[in-house]
Amino acid sequence: IVNGNNYSDDWQKDAAKRGLLNHRTSVDAFGEILGKDTVAAFETYGVLKDRELRARYEVALEQYNKSLNIEGQLMVLMGNRYILPAAYRYLGQLAESVAALKAAGATAKELRKVLDKVGKLVDETKRAVDHLQNVLDHESNGDALKHAKYFRDKVVPAMLVLRESADALETLVPQDLWPLPTYREMLFIK
């Protein structure tokens, strides 16, 4: 039993030192159900047969694959339909303000910095949405484990990149333009 942070680097090192299994992802852990000792224990006590354990393994992989596909597709949709349009509107407002101040003879240095920051995040978010869509568009070839590893290695990292830039935009785009509930609103219900 570990009562601390099971994800910390210290625990990873300690687990390795102790020779403990320490799978970092579901995909890596799913296969443990098919281990010889596991199958033998389940069969010895009449809990499940090898065939039933294999079925559970396949179902777990299928659920993982379907869930990540749905989550990834939803992220692409949210990015294109909600986050980017709101960010574009805010970017346009900032650009109009900078242009108006410039026309009036003011420098607007700080406003220009905000415009540049939002513009950079918009570009990052658009690239991340497009990249996620591209990695989601692939063939699975019917091999559930291979497909799950693809999701683990390609789709999940792409989702994290998109989340990072979208979260940053959420902190900058004004509330009246942001079309989704913010983390603050969800946690503290305004």
Secondary structure, DSSP 8 states (H G I E B T S, - for coil): ---S-TTSHHHHHHHHHHT----SSHHHHHGGGGSHHHHHHHHHTTS--HHHHHHHHHHHHHHHHHHHHHHHHHHHHHIIIIIHHHHHHHHHHHHHHHHHHHHTT---HHHHHHHHHHHHHHHHHHHHHHHHHHHHS---TT-HHHHHHHIIIIIHHHHHHHHHHHHHHHHHS-TTT--S--HHHHHH--
